[in-house]
Amino acid sequence: QGLDETATYVDEMKDVSEATITLAGFTPTRTGESKAVPPPATDVEKVERPGKGVLKPTAKKADGAEFYGCIVLDRAIDKTIVFADGMLFLSNYNGYFLHLLTKSRTKTVYNLNSKTDYYIYYYSGNSAGVSPLSDAFIASPD
């Protein structure tokens, strides 16, 4: 009974961490708020071809993601493009480049050249940060 009363007392104290309660031999009954973590990388789920020169890629859902971004290129990412820590760097890139910033997982890309392979990359993000880029998904509009 004394331990139960002590546990109730400790549980009601301010500024006592879960770690301190656990160290004292008790199990915390209240837990603090967990901080958001950046979502994992997401891959392309599917690509539709709704019309001539149009690709409509959709990303797989990523746990904890609040938004999805998509980068479409006419060649694979190389040293002229760097995506790290939520930042995108372009250095002397001279090909087709499109960055879609809409929130949804599905994007629509228009005016693409027929019989050209395009490299589609996705990332996801939330208030804690941005995931790494997905692997490339190669698709042609026609």
N, CA, C and O atoms as CSV, one atom per row, in Angstrom:
chain,resi,resn,atom,element,x,y,z
A,1,GLN,N,N,0.832,-1.185,0.000
A,1,GLN,CA,C,0.000,0.000,0.000
A,1,GLN,C,C,0.884,1.259,0.000
A,1,GLN,O,O,0.574,2.245,-0.669
A,2,GLY,N,N,1.968,1.209,0.748
A,2,GLY,CA,C,2.878,2.351,0.795
A,2,GLY,C,C,3.490,2.639,-0.564
A,2,GLY,O,O,3.659,3.800,-0.936
A,3,LEU,N,N,3.827,1.580,-1.315
A,3,LEU,CA,C,4.386,1.772,-2.662
A,3,LEU,C,C,3.356,2.396,-3.603
A,3,LEU,O,O,3.690,3.248,-4.426
A,4,ASP,N,N,2.098,1.961,-3.473
A,4,ASP,CA,C,1.048,2.532,-4.314
A,4,ASP,C,C,0.875,4.026,-4.032
A,4,ASP,O,O,0.708,4.815,-4.962
A,5,GLU,N,N,0.913,4.418,-2.760
A,5,GLU,CA,C,0.780,5.825,-2.391
A,5,GLU,C,C,1.981,6.629,-2.898
A,5,GLU,O,O,1.823,7.752,-3.378
A,6,THR,N,N,3.173,6.054,-2.790
A,6,THR,CA,C,4.380,6.727,-3.288
A,6,THR,C,C,4.318,6.869,-4.805
A,6,THR,O,O,4.680,7.912,-5.349
A,7,ALA,N,N,3.860,5.826,-5.481
A,7,ALA,CA,C,3.752,5.877,-6.942
A,7,ALA,C,C,2.791,6.976,-7.376
A,7,ALA,O,O,3.070,7.704,-8.329
A,8,THR,N,N,1.660,7.100,-6.683
A,8,THR,CA,C,0.689,8.151,-7.007
A,8,THR,C,C,1.315,9.527,-6.784
A,8,THR,O,O,1.154,10.429,-7.606
A,9,TYR,N,N,2.031,9.682,-5.665
A,9,TYR,CA,C,2.700,10.947,-5.360
A,9,TYR,C,C,3.713,11.312,-6.446
A,9,TYR,O,O,3.724,12.441,-6.934
A,10,VAL,N,N,4.567,10.349,-6.823
A,10,VAL,CA,C,5.599,10.604,-7.832
A,10,VAL,C,C,4.963,10.907,-9.184
A,10,VAL,O,O,5.439,11.773,-9.919
A,11,ASP,N,N,3.889,10.194,-9.511
A,11,ASP,CA,C,3.228,10.383,-10.804
A,11,ASP,C,C,2.645,11.780,-10.947
A,11,ASP,O,O,2.512,12.288,-12.061
A,12,GLU,N,N,2.292,12.413,-9.807
A,12,GLU,CA,C,1.683,13.739,-9.857
A,12,GLU,C,C,2.700,14.874,-9.786
A,12,GLU,O,O,2.339,16.040,-9.947
A,13,MET,N,N,3.958,14.545,-9.549
A,13,MET,CA,C,4.998,15.572,-9.460
A,13,MET,C,C,5.284,16.183,-10.830
A,13,MET,O,O,5.234,15.493,-11.849
A,14,LYS,N,N,5.576,17.456,-10.846
A,14,LYS,CA,C,5.943,18.137,-12.088
A,14,LYS,C,C,7.424,17.925,-12.373
A,14,LYS,O,O,8.223,17.721,-11.459
A,15,ASP,N,N,7.773,17.975,-13.639
A,15,ASP,CA,C,9.158,17.905,-14.105
A,15,ASP,C,C,9.882,16.617,-13.711
A,15,ASP,O,O,11.106,16.613,-13.577
A,16,VAL,N,N,9.142,15.531,-13.525
A,16,VAL,CA,C,9.756,14.231,-13.281
A,16,VAL,C,C,9.647,13.443,-14.584
A,16,VAL,O,O,8.553,13.242,-15.110
A,17,SER,N,N,10.769,13.011,-15.084
A,17,SER,CA,C,10.774,12.326,-16.374
A,17,SER,C,C,10.388,10.862,-16.227
A,17,SER,O,O,10.440,10.296,-15.135
A,18,GLU,N,N,10.003,10.264,-17.339
A,18,GLU,CA,C,9.692,8.829,-17.356
A,18,GLU,C,C,10.909,8.016,-16.935
A,18,GLU,O,O,10.780,6.997,-16.256
A,19,ALA,N,N,12.092,8.473,-17.342
A,19,ALA,CA,C,13.327,7.755,-17.003
A,19,ALA,C,C,13.542,7.735,-15.491
A,19,ALA,O,O,13.948,6.712,-14.939
A,20,THR,N,N,13.276,8.850,-14.819
A,20,THR,CA,C,13.448,8.912,-13.363
A,20,THR,C,C,12.464,7.982,-12.667
A,20,THR,O,O,12.826,7.288,-11.716
A,21,ILE,N,N,11.226,7.966,-13.135
A,21,ILE,CA,C,10.212,7.096,-12.548
A,21,ILE,C,C,10.607,5.628,-12.727
A,21,ILE,O,O,10.466,4.823,-11.807
A,22,THR,N,N,11.096,5.293,-13.908
A,22,THR,CA,C,11.526,3.924,-14.174
A,22,THR,C,C,12.727,3.556,-13.313
A,22,THR,O,O,12.793,2.445,-12.788
A,23,LEU,N,N,13.680,4.480,-13.162
A,23,LEU,CA,C,14.852,4.235,-12.310
A,23,LEU,C,C,14.459,3.981,-10.858
A,23,LEU,O,O,15.129,3.221,-10.159
A,24,ALA,N,N,13.380,4.609,-10.401
A,24,ALA,CA,C,12.914,4.435,-9.030
A,24,ALA,C,C,12.190,3.104,-8.838
A,24,ALA,O,O,11.792,2.754,-7.727
A,25,GLY,N,N,12.026,2.362,-9.952
A,25,GLY,CA,C,11.396,1.049,-9.843
A,25,GLY,C,C,9.914,1.035,-10.133
A,25,GLY,O,O,9.247,0.026,-9.904
A,26,PHE,N,N,9.388,2.136,-10.633
A,26,PHE,CA,C,7.969,2.213,-10.949
A,26,PHE,C,C,7.753,2.194,-12.457
A,26,PHE,O,O,8.689,2.406,-13.227
A,27,THR,N,N,6.529,1.942,-12.870
A,27,THR,CA,C,6.143,2.020,-14.279
A,27,THR,C,C,5.351,3.309,-14.465
A,27,THR,O,O,4.335,3.496,-13.796
A,28,PRO,N,N,5.782,4.202,-15.351
A,28,PRO,CA,C,5.049,5.460,-15.538
A,28,PRO,C,C,3.644,5.193,-16.068
A,28,PRO,O,O,3.445,4.351,-16.944
A,29,THR,N,N,2.677,5.922,-15.522
A,29,THR,CA,C,1.300,5.781,-16.003
A,29,THR,C,C,0.955,6.855,-17.019
A,29,THR,O,O,-0.014,6.718,-17.766
A,30,ARG,N,N,1.723,7.901,-17.051
A,30,ARG,CA,C,1.558,8.949,-18.060
A,30,ARG,C,C,2.829,8.983,-18.877
A,30,ARG,O,O,3.925,8.833,-18.337
A,31,THR,N,N,2.692,9.176,-20.144
A,31,THR,CA,C,3.882,9.294,-20.982
A,31,THR,C,C,3.888,10.664,-21.615
A,31,THR,O,O,2.835,11.242,-21.884
A,32,GLY,N,N,5.077,11.183,-21.853
A,32,GLY,CA,C,5.215,12.487,-22.492
A,32,GLY,C,C,4.865,12.397,-23.964
A,32,GLY,O,O,4.726,11.312,-24.529
A,33,GLU,N,N,4.729,13.543,-24.555
A,33,GLU,CA,C,4.434,13.580,-25.977
A,33,GLU,C,C,5.653,13.136,-26.763
A,33,GLU,O,O,6.780,13.529,-26.458
A,34,SER,N,N,5.426,12.334,-27.752
A,34,SER,CA,C,6.546,11.918,-28.594
A,34,SER,C,C,6.759,12.962,-29.678
A,34,SER,O,O,5.804,13.546,-30.190
A,35,LYS,N,N,7.987,13.185,-30.013
A,35,LYS,CA,C,8.304,14.170,-31.035
A,35,LYS,C,C,8.179,13.530,-32.411
A,35,LYS,O,O,8.434,12.339,-32.585
A,36,ALA,N,N,7.787,14.332,-33.366
A,36,ALA,CA,C,7.658,13.835,-34.737
A,36,ALA,C,C,9.030,13.459,-35.282
A,36,ALA,O,O,10.045,14.069,-34.944
A,37,VAL,N,N,9.034,12.465,-36.112
A,37,VAL,CA,C,10.258,12.059,-36.800
A,37,VAL,C,C,10.007,12.147,-38.300
A,37,VAL,O,O,8.876,11.954,-38.746
A,38,PRO,N,N,11.025,12.430,-39.073
A,38,PRO,CA,C,10.827,12.494,-40.523
A,38,PRO,C,C,10.324,11.145,-41.051
A,38,PRO,O,O,10.714,10.095,-40.541
A,39,PRO,N,N,9.474,11.174,-42.054
A,39,PRO,CA,C,8.961,9.921,-42.607
A,39,PRO,C,C,10.043,9.190,-43.403
A,39,PRO,O,O,11.047,9.786,-43.794
A,40,PRO,N,N,9.828,7.899,-43.637
A,40,PRO,CA,C,10.796,7.147,-44.444
A,40,PRO,C,C,10.655,7.488,-45.924
A,40,PRO,O,O,9.671,8.098,-46.343
A,41,ALA,N,N,11.639,7.090,-46.695
A,41,ALA,CA,C,11.555,7.270,-48.154
A,41,ALA,C,C,10.370,6.468,-48.672
A,41,ALA,O,O,10.013,5.434,-48.108
A,42,THR,N,N,9.776,6.943,-49.728
A,42,THR,CA,C,8.649,6.243,-50.330
A,42,THR,C,C,8.958,5.972,-51.794
A,42,THR,O,O,9.702,6.723,-52.424
A,43,ASP,N,N,8.396,4.916,-52.330
A,43,ASP,CA,C,8.616,4.563,-53.734
A,43,ASP,C,C,7.384,4.852,-54.562
A,43,ASP,O,O,6.310,5.124,-54.023
A,44,VAL,N,N,7.539,4.793,-55.861
A,44,VAL,CA,C,6.413,4.958,-56.778
A,44,VAL,C,C,5.546,3.705,-56.701
A,44,VAL,O,O,6.041,2.585,-56.832
A,45,GLU,N,N,4.261,3.906,-56.489
A,45,GLU,CA,C,3.311,2.789,-56.433
A,45,GLU,C,C,2.856,2.392,-57.827
A,45,GLU,O,O,2.793,1.210,-58.164
A,46,LYS,N,N,2.537,3.415,-58.644
A,46,LYS,CA,C,2.076,3.159,-60.013
A,46,LYS,C,C,2.236,4.421,-60.837
A,46,LYS,O,O,2.374,5.522,-60.303
A,47,VAL,N,N,2.214,4.239,-62.163
A,47,VAL,CA,C,2.243,5.372,-63.091
A,47,VAL,C,C,1.173,5.126,-64.141
A,47,VAL,O,O,1.200,4.120,-64.849
A,48,GLU,N,N,0.237,6.051,-64.234
A,48,GLU,CA,C,-0.800,5.981,-65.267
A,48,GLU,C,C,-0.381,6.855,-66.444
A,48,GLU,O,O,0.406,7.790,-66.296
A,49,ARG,N,N,-0.919,6.533,-67.607
A,49,ARG,CA,C,-0.668,7.305,-68.826
A,49,ARG,C,C,-2.018,7.738,-69.395
A,49,ARG,O,O,-2.524,7.122,-70.333
A,50,PRO,N,N,-2.610,8.812,-68.821
A,50,PRO,CA,C,-3.972,9.194,-69.193
A,50,PRO,C,C,-4.119,9.852,-70.556
A,50,PRO,O,O,-5.243,10.022,-71.029
A,51,GLY,N,N,-3.033,10.224,-71.194
A,51,GLY,CA,C,-3.114,10.866,-72.495
A,51,GLY,C,C,-1.743,11.010,-73.106
A,51,GLY,O,O,-0.732,10.684,-72.483
A,52,LYS,N,N,-1.714,11.500,-74.326
A,52,LYS,CA,C,-0.446,11.671,-75.035
A,52,LYS,C,C,0.434,12.687,-74.308
A,52,LYS,O,O,-0.001,13.803,-74.021
A,53,GLY,N,N,1.674,12.294,-74.015
A,53,GLY,CA,C,2.615,13.188,-73.372
A,53,GLY,C,C,2.333,13.446,-71.902
A,53,GLY,O,O,2.805,14.439,-71.350
A,54,VAL,N,N,1.565,12.563,-71.254
A,54,VAL,CA,C,1.178,12.773,-69.858
A,54,VAL,C,C,1.535,11.543,-69.017
A,54,VAL,O,O,1.265,10.408,-69.410
A,55,LEU,N,N,2.140,11.787,-67.867
A,55,LEU,CA,C,2.378,10.744,-66.867
A,55,LEU,C,C,1.697,11.168,-65.576
A,55,LEU,O,O,1.695,12.344,-65.213
A,56,LYS,N,N,1.119,10.188,-64.890
A,56,LYS,CA,C,0.441,10.465,-63.628
A,56,LYS,C,C,0.949,9.471,-62.577
A,56,LYS,O,O,0.317,8.443,-62.334
A,57,PRO,N,N,2.103,9.786,-61.952
A,57,PRO,CA,C,2.651,8.881,-60.928
A,57,PRO,C,C,1.961,9.052,-59.571
A,57,PRO,O,O,1.477,10.130,-59.225
A,58,THR,N,N,1.934,7.955,-58.821
A,58,THR,CA,C,1.409,7.955,-57.458
A,58,THR,C,C,2.435,7.299,-56.552
A,58,THR,O,O,2.964,6.235,-56.874
A,59,ALA,N,N,2.716,7.928,-55.425
A,59,ALA,CA,C,3.666,7.380,-54.456
A,59,ALA,C,C,2.950,6.434,-53.501
A,59,ALA,O,O,1.750,6.568,-53.258
A,60,LYS,N,N,3.696,5.482,-52.968
A,60,LYS,CA,C,3.175,4.651,-51.887
A,60,LYS,C,C,3.043,5.521,-50.647
A,60,LYS,O,O,3.765,6.506,-50.497
A,61,LYS,N,N,2.121,5.161,-49.757
A,61,LYS,CA,C,1.967,5.906,-48.511
A,61,LYS,C,C,3.203,5.718,-47.647
A,61,LYS,O,O,3.776,4.629,-47.595
A,62,ALA,N,N,3.606,6.773,-46.977
A,62,ALA,CA,C,4.727,6.721,-46.038
A,62,ALA,C,C,4.196,7.051,-44.650
A,62,ALA,O,O,3.497,8.050,-44.479
A,63,ASP,N,N,4.514,6.234,-43.668
A,63,ASP,CA,C,4.059,6.470,-42.297
A,63,ASP,C,C,4.518,7.838,-41.808
A,63,ASP,O,O,5.700,8.173,-41.884
A,64,GLY,N,N,3.573,8.619,-41.307
A,64,GLY,CA,C,3.898,9.925,-40.748
A,64,GLY,C,C,4.028,11.048,-41.755
A,64,GLY,O,O,4.286,12.188,-41.368
A,65,ALA,N,N,3.858,10.758,-43.040
A,65,ALA,CA,C,4.010,11.801,-44.062
A,65,ALA,C,C,2.807,12.733,-44.079
A,65,ALA,O,O,1.660,12.295,-43.991
A,66,GLU,N,N,3.089,14.022,-44.194
A,66,GLU,CA,C,2.044,15.035,-44.330
A,66,GLU,C,C,1.988,15.590,-45.747
A,66,GLU,O,O,0.981,16.168,-46.155
A,67,PHE,N,N,3.074,15.413,-46.493
A,67,PHE,CA,C,3.097,15.865,-47.883
A,67,PHE,C,C,4.070,15.002,-48.675
A,67,PHE,O,O,4.916,14.307,-48.113
A,68,TYR,N,N,3.926,15.066,-49.997
A,68,TYR,CA,C,4.771,14.292,-50.919
A,68,TYR,C,C,5.270,15.224,-52.015
A,68,TYR,O,O,4.504,16.022,-52.555
A,69,GLY,N,N,6.534,15.123,-52.337
A,69,GLY,CA,C,7.114,15.871,-53.434
A,69,GLY,C,C,7.607,14.899,-54.491
A,69,GLY,O,O,7.881,13.735,-54.201
A,70,CYS,N,N,7.715,15.388,-55.714
A,70,CYS,CA,C,8.111,14.534,-56.820
A,70,CYS,C,C,9.062,15.309,-57.739
A,70,CYS,O,O,8.833,16.477,-58.050
A,71,ILE,N,N,10.122,14.637,-58.161
A,71,ILE,CA,C,11.071,15.223,-59.103
A,71,ILE,C,C,11.086,14.337,-60.341
A,71,ILE,O,O,11.230,13.118,-60.246
A,72,VAL,N,N,10.936,14.963,-61.498
A,72,VAL,CA,C,10.933,14.236,-62.775
A,72,VAL,C,C,12.083,14.770,-63.625
A,72,VAL,O,O,12.203,15.975,-63.847
A,73,LEU,N,N,12.925,13.849,-64.098
A,73,LEU,CA,C,14.106,14.203,-64.890
A,73,LEU,C,C,14.148,13.374,-66.162
A,73,LEU,O,O,13.480,12.346,-66.267
A,74,ASP,N,N,14.939,13.827,-67.130
A,74,ASP,CA,C,15.108,13.052,-68.355
A,74,ASP,C,C,16.348,12.159,-68.307
A,74,ASP,O,O,16.721,11.549,-69.310
A,75,ARG,N,N,16.980,12.087,-67.141
A,75,ARG,CA,C,18.098,11.158,-66.929
A,75,ARG,C,C,18.234,10.917,-65.428
A,75,ARG,O,O,17.657,11.640,-64.615
A,76,ALA,N,N,18.987,9.913,-65.085
A,76,ALA,CA,C,19.162,9.577,-63.675
A,76,ALA,C,C,19.897,10.694,-62.941
A,76,ALA,O,O,20.682,11.434,-63.535
A,77,ILE,N,N,19.634,10.803,-61.658
A,77,ILE,CA,C,20.341,11.798,-60.844
A,77,ILE,C,C,21.829,11.498,-60.878
A,77,ILE,O,O,22.259,10.354,-60.735
A,78,ASP,N,N,22.595,12.549,-61.071
A,78,ASP,CA,C,24.055,12.427,-61.066
A,78,ASP,C,C,24.611,13.530,-60.173
A,78,ASP,O,O,23.873,14.104,-59.373
A,79,LYS,N,N,25.879,13.829,-60.296
A,79,LYS,CA,C,26.504,14.824,-59.409
A,79,LYS,C,C,26.021,16.256,-59.660
A,79,LYS,O,O,26.344,17.151,-58.878
A,80,THR,N,N,25.254,16.495,-60.734
A,80,THR,CA,C,24.734,17.840,-60.979
A,80,THR,C,C,23.482,18.130,-60.153
A,80,THR,O,O,23.033,19.274,-60.088
A,81,ILE,N,N,22.910,17.088,-59.515
A,81,ILE,CA,C,21.738,17.252,-58.659
A,81,ILE,C,C,22.015,16.541,-57.338
A,81,ILE,O,O,22.391,15.369,-57.311
A,82,VAL,N,N,21.822,17.275,-56.247
A,82,VAL,CA,C,21.995,16.682,-54.927
A,82,VAL,C,C,20.750,16.991,-54.105
A,82,VAL,O,O,20.306,18.137,-54.031
A,83,PHE,N,N,20.198,15.958,-53.492
A,83,PHE,CA,C,19.041,16.111,-52.613
A,83,PHE,C,C,19.453,15.571,-51.247
A,83,PHE,O,O,19.608,14.362,-51.078
A,84,ALA,N,N,19.631,16.465,-50.269
A,84,ALA,CA,C,20.088,16.048,-48.946
A,84,ALA,C,C,19.504,16.949,-47.878
A,84,ALA,O,O,19.441,18.166,-48.052
A,85,ASP,N,N,19.082,16.365,-46.787
A,85,ASP,CA,C,18.550,17.112,-45.648
A,85,ASP,C,C,17.441,18.080,-46.052
A,85,ASP,O,O,17.358,19.191,-45.528
A,86,GLY,N,N,16.596,17.655,-46.980
A,86,GLY,CA,C,15.483,18.487,-47.414
A,86,GLY,C,C,15.867,19.631,-48.330
A,86,GLY,O,O,15.048,20.506,-48.612
A,87,MET,N,N,17.113,19.630,-48.799
A,87,MET,CA,C,17.572,20.694,-49.704
A,87,MET,C,C,17.886,20.098,-51.076
A,87,MET,O,O,18.393,18.981,-51.182
A,88,LEU,N,N,17.581,20.848,-52.098
A,88,LEU,CA,C,17.816,20.425,-53.471
A,88,LEU,C,C,18.834,21.371,-54.092
A,88,LEU,O,O,18.620,22.582,-54.148
A,89,PHE,N,N,19.946,20.805,-54.557
A,89,PHE,CA,C,21.004,21.609,-55.175
A,89,PHE,C,C,21.137,21.229,-56.644
A,89,PHE,O,O,21.224,20.049,-56.986
A,90,LEU,N,N,21.150,22.233,-57.503
A,90,LEU,CA,C,21.387,22.024,-58.933
A,90,LEU,C,C,22.691,22.723,-59.297
A,90,LEU,O,O,22.911,23.879,-58.938
A,91,SER,N,N,23.540,22.014,-60.006
A,91,SER,CA,C,24.810,22.592,-60.404
A,91,SER,C,C,25.069,22.255,-61.868
A,91,SER,O,O,25.458,21.133,-62.195
A,92,ASN,N,N,24.855,23.220,-62.735
A,92,ASN,CA,C,25.064,23.049,-64.182
A,92,ASN,C,C,24.216,21.929,-64.783
A,92,ASN,O,O,24.657,21.246,-65.708
A,93,TYR,N,N,23.015,21.740,-64.269
A,93,TYR,CA,C,22.106,20.739,-64.833
A,93,TYR,C,C,21.457,21.348,-66.066
A,93,TYR,O,O,20.949,22.467,-66.006
A,94,ASN,N,N,21.466,20.637,-67.167
A,94,ASN,CA,C,20.914,21.223,-68.401
A,94,ASN,C,C,19.929,20.298,-69.104
A,94,ASN,O,O,19.817,20.335,-70.330
A,95,GLY,N,N,19.228,19.486,-68.361
A,95,GLY,CA,C,18.229,18.608,-68.947
A,95,GLY,C,C,16.832,18.992,-68.499
A,95,GLY,O,O,16.620,20.062,-67.930
A,96,TYR,N,N,15.871,18.099,-68.766
A,96,TYR,CA,C,14.494,18.306,-68.330
A,96,TYR,C,C,14.444,18.115,-66.820
A,96,TYR,O,O,14.909,17.100,-66.300
A,97,PHE,N,N,13.881,19.085,-66.124
A,97,PHE,CA,C,13.785,19.050,-64.670
A,97,PHE,C,C,12.430,19.614,-64.254
A,97,PHE,O,O,12.072,20.729,-64.635
A,98,LEU,N,N,11.685,18.848,-63.479
A,98,LEU,CA,C,10.390,19.308,-62.979
A,98,LEU,C,C,10.283,18.896,-61.514
A,98,LEU,O,O,10.505,17.735,-61.168
A,99,HIS,N,N,9.942,19.853,-60.661
A,99,HIS,CA,C,9.776,19.588,-59.235
A,99,HIS,C,C,8.330,19.902,-58.886
A,99,HIS,O,O,7.916,21.061,-58.929
A,100,LEU,N,N,7.558,18.870,-58.539
A,100,LEU,CA,C,6.142,19.035,-58.199
A,100,LEU,C,C,5.991,19.143,-56.693
A,100,LEU,O,O,6.392,18.246,-55.952
A,101,LEU,N,N,5.414,20.240,-56.250
A,101,LEU,CA,C,5.329,20.536,-54.824
A,101,LEU,C,C,3.940,20.370,-54.229
A,101,LEU,O,O,3.734,20.697,-53.061
A,102,THR,N,N,2.988,19.872,-54.996
A,102,THR,CA,C,1.656,19.683,-54.447
A,102,THR,C,C,1.700,18.668,-53.320
A,102,THR,O,O,2.611,17.840,-53.277
A,103,LYS,N,N,0.757,18.710,-52.424
A,103,LYS,CA,C,0.764,17.909,-51.198
A,103,LYS,C,C,0.426,16.437,-51.417
A,103,LYS,O,O,0.902,15.580,-50.672
A,104,SER,N,N,-0.369,16.137,-52.404
A,104,SER,CA,C,-0.897,14.775,-52.577
A,104,SER,C,C,0.144,13.785,-53.095
A,104,SER,O,O,1.203,14.176,-53.586
A,105,ARG,N,N,-0.175,12.501,-52.976
A,105,ARG,CA,C,0.713,11.438,-53.455
A,105,ARG,C,C,0.677,11.314,-54.976
A,105,ARG,O,O,1.648,10.859,-55.582
A,106,THR,N,N,-0.429,11.712,-55.597
A,106,THR,CA,C,-0.571,11.606,-57.049
A,106,THR,C,C,-0.255,12.938,-57.708
A,106,THR,O,O,-0.769,13.981,-57.304
A,107,LYS,N,N,0.582,12.895,-58.707
A,107,LYS,CA,C,0.991,14.091,-59.454
A,107,LYS,C,C,0.636,13.881,-60.923
A,107,LYS,O,O,0.492,12.744,-61.372
A,108,THR,N,N,0.497,14.959,-61.659
A,108,THR,CA,C,0.266,14.867,-63.107
A,108,THR,C,C,1.301,15.732,-63.814
A,108,THR,O,O,1.463,16.913,-63.507
A,109,VAL,N,N,1.997,15.117,-64.771
A,109,VAL,CA,C,3.054,15.802,-65.521
A,109,VAL,C,C,2.629,15.863,-66.987
A,109,VAL,O,O,2.363,14.831,-67.603
A,110,TYR,N,N,2.568,17.070,-67.543
A,110,TYR,CA,C,2.109,17.286,-68.919
A,110,TYR,C,C,3.275,17.629,-69.844
A,110,TYR,O,O,4.396,17.880,-69.401
A,111,ASN,N,N,2.976,17.630,-71.130
A,111,ASN,CA,C,3.898,18.087,-72.179
A,111,ASN,C,C,5.225,17.330,-72.209
A,111,ASN,O,O,6.283,17.927,-72.410
A,112,LEU,N,N,5.164,16.026,-72.011
A,112,LEU,CA,C,6.373,15.207,-72.075
A,112,LEU,C,C,6.579,14.690,-73.488
A,112,LEU,O,O,5.621,14.505,-74.238
A,113,ASN,N,N,7.823,14.462,-73.842
A,113,ASN,CA,C,8.143,13.956,-75.180
A,113,ASN,C,C,7.840,12.463,-75.289
A,113,ASN,O,O,8.163,11.678,-74.398
A,114,SER,N,N,7.218,12.097,-76.391
A,114,SER,CA,C,6.921,10.686,-76.630
A,114,SER,C,C,8.210,9.883,-76.735
A,114,SER,O,O,9.241,10.392,-77.176
A,115,LYS,N,N,8.137,8.652,-76.335
A,115,LYS,CA,C,9.246,7.696,-76.449
A,115,LYS,C,C,10.518,8.167,-75.750
A,115,LYS,O,O,11.623,7.772,-76.121
A,116,THR,N,N,10.351,9.013,-74.737
A,116,THR,CA,C,11.476,9.445,-73.908
A,116,THR,C,C,11.285,8.841,-72.532
A,116,THR,O,O,10.188,8.891,-71.976
A,117,ASP,N,N,12.342,8.273,-71.982
A,117,ASP,CA,C,12.277,7.744,-70.624
A,117,ASP,C,C,12.463,8.888,-69.634
A,117,ASP,O,O,13.368,9.710,-69.778
A,118,TYR,N,N,11.595,8.928,-68.629
A,118,TYR,CA,C,11.691,9.918,-67.566
A,118,TYR,C,C,11.937,9.208,-66.243
A,118,TYR,O,O,11.391,8.134,-65.990
A,119,TYR,N,N,12.755,9.813,-65.414
A,119,TYR,CA,C,13.127,9.261,-64.112
A,119,TYR,C,C,12.307,9.986,-63.052
A,119,TYR,O,O,12.410,11.202,-62.891
A,120,ILE,N,N,11.498,9.225,-62.340
A,120,ILE,CA,C,10.586,9.798,-61.351
A,120,ILE,C,C,11.103,9.455,-59.953
A,120,ILE,O,O,11.346,8.290,-59.637
A,121,TYR,N,N,11.268,10.484,-59.125
A,121,TYR,CA,C,11.735,10.319,-57.749
A,121,TYR,C,C,10.706,10.955,-56.820
A,121,TYR,O,O,10.158,12.015,-57.125
A,122,TYR,N,N,10.447,10.315,-55.703
A,122,TYR,CA,C,9.530,10.858,-54.697
A,122,TYR,C,C,10.267,11.073,-53.378
A,122,TYR,O,O,11.290,10.447,-53.103
A,123,TYR,N,N,9.722,11.965,-52.586
A,123,TYR,CA,C,10.129,12.127,-51.194
A,123,TYR,C,C,8.880,12.479,-50.407
A,123,TYR,O,O,7.883,12.917,-50.981
A,124,SER,N,N,8.929,12.289,-49.099
A,124,SER,CA,C,7.808,12.651,-48.244
A,124,SER,C,C,8.330,13.492,-47.092
A,124,SER,O,O,9.527,13.494,-46.804
A,125,GLY,N,N,7.430,14.201,-46.440
A,125,GLY,CA,C,7.871,15.057,-45.354
A,125,GLY,C,C,6.772,15.334,-44.353
A,125,GLY,O,O,5.596,15.061,-44.593
A,126,ASN,N,N,7.187,15.886,-43.218
A,126,ASN,CA,C,6.269,16.346,-42.186
A,126,ASN,C,C,6.963,17.463,-41.411
A,126,ASN,O,O,7.988,17.984,-41.850
A,127,SER,N,N,6.411,17.825,-40.271
A,127,SER,CA,C,6.984,18.951,-39.517
A,127,SER,C,C,8.392,18.676,-38.994
A,127,SER,O,O,9.116,19.612,-38.655
A,128,ALA,N,N,8.792,17.402,-38.924
A,128,ALA,CA,C,10.120,17.054,-38.407
A,128,ALA,C,C,11.202,17.040,-39.483
A,128,ALA,O,O,12.389,17.113,-39.164
A,129,GLY,N,N,10.807,16.947,-40.755
A,129,GLY,CA,C,11.815,16.922,-41.811
A,129,GLY,C,C,11.344,16.216,-43.061
A,129,GLY,O,O,10.155,15.956,-43.250
A,130,VAL,N,N,12.308,15.915,-43.908
A,130,VAL,CA,C,12.038,15.337,-45.222
A,130,VAL,C,C,12.794,14.019,-45.358
A,130,VAL,O,O,13.927,13.885,-44.895
A,131,SER,N,N,12.152,13.057,-45.997
A,131,SER,CA,C,12.775,11.753,-46.223
A,131,SER,C,C,13.848,11.859,-47.303
A,131,SER,O,O,13.940,12.873,-47.995
A,132,PRO,N,N,14.651,10.818,-47.443
A,132,PRO,CA,C,15.540,10.757,-48.612
A,132,PRO,C,C,14.703,10.541,-49.875
A,132,PRO,O,O,13.515,10.224,-49.803
A,133,LEU,N,N,15.341,10.716,-51.023
A,133,LEU,CA,C,14.654,10.431,-52.293
A,133,LEU,C,C,14.454,8.934,-52.459
A,133,LEU,O,O,15.232,8.124,-51.955
A,134,SER,N,N,13.402,8.588,-53.171
A,134,SER,CA,C,13.155,7.195,-53.515
A,134,SER,C,C,14.150,6.767,-54.601
A,134,SER,O,O,14.888,7.585,-55.151
A,135,ASP,N,N,14.146,5.493,-54.883
A,135,ASP,CA,C,14.857,5.021,-56.050
A,135,ASP,C,C,14.125,5.531,-57.286
A,135,ASP,O,O,12.937,5.847,-57.217
A,136,ALA,N,N,14.811,5.612,-58.392
A,136,ALA,CA,C,14.191,6.099,-59.635
A,136,ALA,C,C,13.188,5.091,-60.159
A,136,ALA,O,O,13.418,3.883,-60.102
A,137,PHE,N,N,12.091,5.587,-60.661
A,137,PHE,CA,C,11.106,4.799,-61.390
A,137,PHE,C,C,11.152,5.345,-62.806
A,137,PHE,O,O,10.919,6.535,-63.016
A,138,ILE,N,N,11.445,4.507,-63.764
A,138,ILE,CA,C,11.598,4.963,-65.145
A,138,ILE,C,C,10.298,4.693,-65.899
A,138,ILE,O,O,9.780,3.576,-65.887
A,139,ALA,N,N,9.780,5.733,-66.554
A,139,ALA,CA,C,8.526,5.594,-67.301
A,139,ALA,C,C,8.569,6.475,-68.537
A,139,ALA,O,O,9.211,7.525,-68.553
A,140,SER,N,N,7.875,6.026,-69.568
A,140,SER,CA,C,7.722,6.774,-70.807
A,140,SER,C,C,6.246,7.097,-70.983
A,140,SER,O,O,5.401,6.248,-70.703
A,141,PRO,N,N,5.905,8.324,-71.447
A,141,PRO,CA,C,4.501,8.684,-71.566
A,141,PRO,C,C,3.743,7.913,-72.640
A,141,PRO,O,O,2.521,7.793,-72.555
A,142,ASP,N,N,4.431,7.390,-73.643
A,142,ASP,CA,C,3.724,6.693,-74.734
A,142,ASP,C,C,4.335,5.324,-74.967
A,142,ASP,O,O,3.881,4.586,-75.841
